[in-house]
Amino acid sequence: MTRVEPGSERDFVGYGEQLPSVKWPDGARVAVSLCLNYEEGAEHSLLDGDPVNEWVGEISYTPTSAEHRDLSQESVYEYGSRAGAWRLLRLFERTNTPVTVYACAEALARNRPLARAFVEAGHEICSHGLRWREPSGMTEEQEREEIRRAVELIGELCGERPVGWYSRYAPSERTRRLLVEEGGFRYDSNAYNDDLPYWMEVAGRRHLVVPYTHTYNDGRFAFSPGYANPTDFFETCRRGIEYLWEEGETSPKMISIGLHARLVGQAGRASALRDLITWAQELPGVWFTRRRDIADWWHQHYSDLPAHGRQ
């Protein structure tokens, strides 16, 4: 198997043509990981001392002033917490679908009944940071403290520390090392570069990466060019699952689908997610699962695969 040279900062080879012989539980052809990004209440906000309001949202416009609260944007995020997340929880319960919640710790703290509901339903809480902010803008000490406080607060709120981590958009060059130094993490999802988990050597230890995606992601409802209607989201994700399911006859893979309570939590869009889950559950060999379960399976069955690169 081809590997990058030790110390290389980027890996353009990966598994290449020599894919590992993967077998998912019960012979599944494709592992489907639904990831609910829960950021509501942790976004940039003048109320929380940030110098700017949040700029990523449902509405595309430029506020006339950055010195005043953006009440429109604030209410969009409140919708995700007040209504969208609960709608999605009911959908996951009806369809018996486990998900991973990429949760900002302070977002959970601002809606403790919802945090309890996530845990009681058996969904995974993966840390999405203390707040929804980019680690690249932090010093090393600030990022280390952010990781420590997020782990501590999620443990307090949920009764268990997180075993996964996903940063806002992109990690810093030191994020992975700091996660390893903190300890207790089974994986991170700070990459978009593969259809399978892979090992890296980080600070002298083997560390698992479970890649995420921007492709199969409802975030495109809020960006241009994006989804014109819910059917676009459904069809993009359906085709992705179907193609990987076909490949999975000989080479099983995984697919991540990114969700946001303020976006797909809207009723018309939730109907597309409902239809996608129902369609996929009718295919034999589709494994809906949490990311920690994928990571545990990889640790248990593929711990001897070579590492791809070092940090």
C-alpha positions in Angstrom: 0.0 0.0 0.0 1.4 3.4 -1.0 2.0 5.8 1.8 3.1 9.4 2.0 6.6 10.2 3.2 6.8 10.8 7.0 6.4 14.4 7.9 4.4 15.3 4.7 1.8 18.0 5.5 -0.6 16.9 2.8 -1.6 13.5 1.5 -2.9 13.3 -2.1 -2.7 9.5 -2.3 -4.7 8.1 0.6 -5.8 4.6 0.1 -5.6 5.0 -3.7 -6.5 2.0 -5.8 -5.7 -0.4 -3.0 -8.7 0.1 -0.8 -8.9 -1.8 2.5 -11.1 -4.8 2.6 -13.8 -3.3 4.8 -16.7 -5.2 6.3 -19.4 -3.2 8.2 -21.7 -4.9 10.8 -24.2 -7.4 9.3 -22.5 -7.1 5.9 -23.8 -3.5 5.3 -22.7 -2.0 2.0 -22.7 1.6 3.1 -22.6 3.3 6.5 -24.8 6.4 6.6 -23.9 9.0 9.3 -26.4 11.8 9.8 -24.7 14.7 11.5 -26.9 17.4 13.2 -24.8 20.5 13.7 -26.3 22.2 16.8 -24.9 25.7 17.0 -27.9 27.8 18.0 -26.9 30.1 20.8 -23.2 29.7 20.2 -22.9 31.7 17.0 -21.1 35.1 16.8 -23.2 37.7 18.7 -22.7 41.2 20.0 -24.6 40.1 23.1 -21.9 37.6 23.8 -19.1 40.1 23.4 -18.1 39.3 19.8 -17.1 42.2 17.6 -19.4 41.1 14.9 -22.8 39.5 14.4 -23.1 36.0 12.8 -22.9 36.3 9.0 -24.0 32.7 8.1 -27.7 32.3 8.1 -30.9 31.8 6.2 -31.1 35.3 4.8 -28.6 36.8 2.3 -28.2 40.5 3.0 -25.7 42.9 4.4 -26.7 44.6 7.6 -26.5 48.4 7.5 -24.4 48.4 10.7 -22.1 46.0 12.4 -22.4 48.0 15.6 -26.0 46.9 16.4 -27.6 43.5 17.0 -28.9 41.7 14.0 -32.3 40.7 15.4 -33.3 39.0 12.2 -30.3 36.7 12.2 -30.7 36.0 15.9 -34.3 34.8 15.4 -33.3 32.5 12.6 -30.9 30.7 15.0 -33.6 30.7 17.7 -35.9 28.8 15.3 -33.4 26.0 15.2 -33.3 25.7 18.9 -37.0 26.3 19.6 -38.7 24.4 16.8 -36.3 22.8 14.2 -34.3 20.6 16.6 -37.5 19.2 18.2 -39.0 18.4 14.8 -35.9 16.5 13.8 -35.8 14.6 17.1 -39.4 13.5 16.5 -38.4 12.4 13.0 -35.4 10.4 14.2 -37.6 8.7 16.8 -40.3 7.8 14.3 -37.7 6.3 11.9 -35.5 4.8 14.7 -32.5 6.6 13.2 -29.4 7.2 15.4 -27.5 10.4 14.7 -24.4 12.3 15.8 -25.0 15.7 17.2 -22.1 18.1 16.5 -22.9 20.2 19.5 -21.4 23.5 20.7 -21.2 23.2 24.4 -22.6 26.6 25.1 -25.5 26.0 22.7 -26.4 22.9 24.8 -26.1 24.9 28.0 -28.7 27.4 26.6 -31.2 24.7 26.0 -30.7 22.1 28.6 -34.1 20.3 28.0 -32.9 19.7 24.4 -29.5 18.5 25.6 -31.2 15.9 27.8 -33.5 14.9 25.0 -30.5 14.2 22.7 -28.9 12.0 25.3 -32.1 10.2 26.3 -32.8 9.3 22.7 -29.4 7.7 22.5 -27.8 10.1 20.0 -24.1 10.8 20.2 -22.9 14.2 21.4 -19.7 15.1 19.5 -18.0 18.3 20.5 -18.3 21.2 18.0 -16.3 23.5 20.2 -17.2 25.6 23.2 -18.8 28.1 20.9 -19.3 28.2 17.1 -16.1 30.0 16.1 -13.0 29.2 14.0 -10.0 27.9 15.8 -7.6 29.4 13.3 -8.3 32.8 14.9 -7.2 31.6 18.4 -3.8 31.3 20.0 -2.6 27.9 21.0 -3.4 28.5 24.6 -6.9 29.8 23.7 -7.6 26.8 21.6 -6.3 24.4 24.3 -8.5 26.1 26.9 -11.5 25.9 24.4 -11.1 22.2 24.1 -10.8 21.7 27.8 -13.8 23.8 28.7 -15.9 22.2 25.9 -15.1 18.7 27.1 -15.9 19.7 30.7 -19.2 21.4 30.0 -20.5 18.7 27.7 -19.6 16.1 30.3 -21.5 18.1 32.9 -24.6 18.5 30.7 -24.7 15.1 29.1 -23.3 12.8 31.8 -20.4 11.7 29.5 -17.5 13.4 27.9 -17.4 13.6 24.0 -15.2 11.1 22.2 -15.3 13.1 18.9 -14.5 16.6 17.8 -15.5 18.7 14.8 -14.3 22.3 14.5 -16.2 25.1 12.7 -15.3 24.7 9.0 -11.6 23.9 9.5 -9.2 23.1 12.3 -6.1 25.0 12.9 -2.7 23.4 12.2 -2.4 22.5 15.8 -6.0 21.2 16.5 -5.3 17.6 16.1 -2.3 17.7 18.3 -4.2 19.5 21.0 -6.9 16.9 20.8 -4.4 14.1 21.3 -2.8 16.0 24.2 -6.1 16.4 25.8 -6.8 12.7 25.5 -10.1 10.8 25.5 -10.9 11.4 21.9 -11.6 8.3 19.7 -11.7 10.4 16.5 -12.0 13.8 14.9 -14.0 14.8 11.8 -11.8 17.8 10.7 -11.3 16.6 7.2 -13.3 16.2 3.9 -10.9 14.0 2.0 -12.1 10.4 1.9 -15.1 8.0 1.9 -13.5 5.9 4.7 -11.9 6.6 8.1 -8.1 6.6 8.2 -5.3 6.7 10.7 -2.8 9.5 11.2 0.3 9.7 13.4 -0.2 12.7 15.6 2.3 13.7 18.3 3.7 10.1 18.2 0.3 8.4 18.6 -2.1 6.9 16.1 -5.2 9.0 15.8 -8.4 8.2 13.8 -10.0 10.6 11.3 -13.6 10.0 10.3 -14.0 12.4 7.4 -17.0 14.7 7.0 -18.5 16.5 4.0 -19.8 19.8 2.6 -21.3 18.0 -0.4 -24.2 16.2 1.2 -25.1 19.0 3.4 -28.2 21.2 4.0 -25.9 24.2 4.4 -26.4 24.7 0.7 -29.9 26.0 1.5 -28.2 29.0 2.9 -25.5 29.5 0.3 -25.4 30.4 -3.4 -25.3 28.5 -5.6 -27.3 26.1 -3.5 -30.4 24.0 -3.3 -33.4 25.5 -5.1 -35.9 23.3 -3.3 -35.9 20.4 -0.8 -36.0 17.9 -3.7 -32.5 19.0 -4.7 -31.2 18.1 -1.2 -33.0 14.7 -1.3 -31.8 13.8 -4.8 -28.2 14.8 -4.1 -28.1 12.7 -1.0 -30.1 9.8 -2.5 -27.7 9.6 -5.5 -24.7 9.6 -3.2 -26.1 6.8 -1.1 -27.1 4.8 -4.1 -23.8 5.1 -5.8 -21.8 4.1 -2.7 -24.3 1.3 -2.1 -23.5 0.0 -5.6 -19.8 0.2 -4.9 -20.4 -1.4 -1.6 -21.1 -4.8 -3.2 -17.3 -5.2 -3.4 -15.9 -2.2 -1.5 -18.1 -0.8 1.3 -17.8 2.9 2.1 -19.4 5.5 4.4 -21.3 8.7 3.7 -21.9 11.7 5.9 -24.9 13.9 5.6 -24.7 17.3 7.3 -27.9 18.8 8.9 -28.7 22.0 10.8 -31.8 22.5 12.9 -32.4 26.0 11.6 -32.3 24.8 8.0 -33.5 21.3 7.4 -35.5 21.7 10.6 -38.0 23.8 8.6 -41.1 21.7 7.8 -40.8 21.6 4.0 -37.1 20.6 4.1 -37.7 18.1 6.9 -40.1 16.3 4.6 -37.1 15.7 2.2 -35.0 14.3 5.0 -37.9 12.1 6.0 -38.2 10.8 2.4 -34.5 10.2 2.2 -34.4 8.2 5.5 -37.4 6.1 4.4 -36.0 5.4 1.0 -32.5 4.4 2.3 -34.0 2.2 5.0 -35.7 0.2 2.3 -32.4 -0.7 0.7 -30.8 -3.9 2.1 -27.3 -3.3 3.6 -27.6 0.4 4.7 -26.3 1.0 8.2 -27.5 4.2 9.8 -25.1 4.8 12.6 -23.4 7.3 14.9 -19.9 8.4 14.2 -18.6 7.0 17.5 -19.9 3.6 16.4 -18.0 3.9 13.1 -14.9 4.9 15.1 -15.3 2.0 17.6 -15.7 -0.4 14.7 -12.5 0.9 13.0 -10.6 0.7 16.3 -11.7 -2.8 16.8 -11.3 -4.2 13.3 -8.8 -2.0 11.4 -6.4 -0.8 14.0 -3.5 -2.4 12.0 -4.0 -0.3 8.8 -1.1 2.0 8.0 -1.2 5.6 9.0 -1.6 8.2 6.3 0.8 11.1 7.1 2.0 12.7 10.3 1.2 15.8 12.3 
